[in-house]
Amino acid sequence: MRRNAAEIALSLGVLALGLGVAGVTATLPSEGGYAGIGPNFIPGVVAAGIVVLGLWLSFEAFSGGWRSAAPDDAHERGEHPFNAAAFGWITAGLFAHMALIGWAGFVIAGVALFACVTRGFGSTRVARDLALGLLLSLGVFVFFVKLLNVNLPAGWLTPLLGSAGI
């Protein structure tokens, strides 16, 4: 039976992490509001998931090693080489989003991010990408502002949308 020390260490580390998250979650208040769910509910679900994953990985590691593990060689796994241009476009989109969201608003920042990410994935149809980005960003904006009552920055669109968002 093959036992790999790295697999065992990682498995037990994940289990310890889950138990640590569960310990911290136990210190959170459990009183729920009108929904009956307290602030410890979601961390408890996450902790349970990490513990289950740690137990599963530990069982696999101690009973002969992880099955169907991917090969160590990236070429054997079918991975593509690093694409610096794609990385640059997506990174630029993230930075543009961070820079624009405060003064240009959520929708304009979302359009910039969408257009840069599509370019990073190889799209050359800029007008289509800008239009789709506008539709998606505006849809998300309206969903959050109107249905979820979450205030997102309207930025440049404030004169069009009014002071209440929409």
Residue, then its C-alpha position, 0 to 999 in steps of 0.5 A: m500500500r502506497r502512502n505519500a507523506a505529503e498527501i497525509a500532511l495536506s489531508l491532516g492540515v485540511l482537517a485541522l483547518g476545518l476544526g479550527v474554523a469550527g472552533v472559532t465559529a462556536t464562539l460566534p453568537s447564534e441568536g438569529g433575527y427575523a430569519g432565524i439564522g444567526p451570524n454563525f450559520i454560514p461559517g458553520v456550514v463552511a467549517a462542516g464542509i472543510v471537516v468533511l473534505g479533510l476526513w475524505l482526503s485523510f481516508e484516501a491518503f491512509s488507504g493507499g493514496w489519492r486516486s485519480a490524481a493528476p500527473d505532476d507534469a503540466h503537459e501531461r495534464g493538457e495545460h496550456p503555457f502561460n499567456a502573458a497577454a491574457f494575464g495582462w488584459i484581465t489584470a488591467g480589467l481588474f485594476a480598471h474596475m477598482a479605479l472606476i467604480g468609485w467615481a464612474g460607477f458600478v456599471i461603467a466599471g463593470v463594462a470596462l472589466f467585462a471588455c478587458v476579460t473578453r479581450g484576455f480570452g481572445s475576443t476581438r469584437v470590441a463593440r459586441d463586448l462593450a454592449l454585452g458588458l453594458l447589458l450585464s452590468l446594468g442588469v446586475f446594477v438594477f437587480f442589486v439596487k431595486l430587488l435587493n435594496v443594496n446601494l451601488p455607486a451609480g457614478w456617471l449614470t446618476p443624472l440618468l438614473g436619479s439620486a435613488g439609483i433607478 
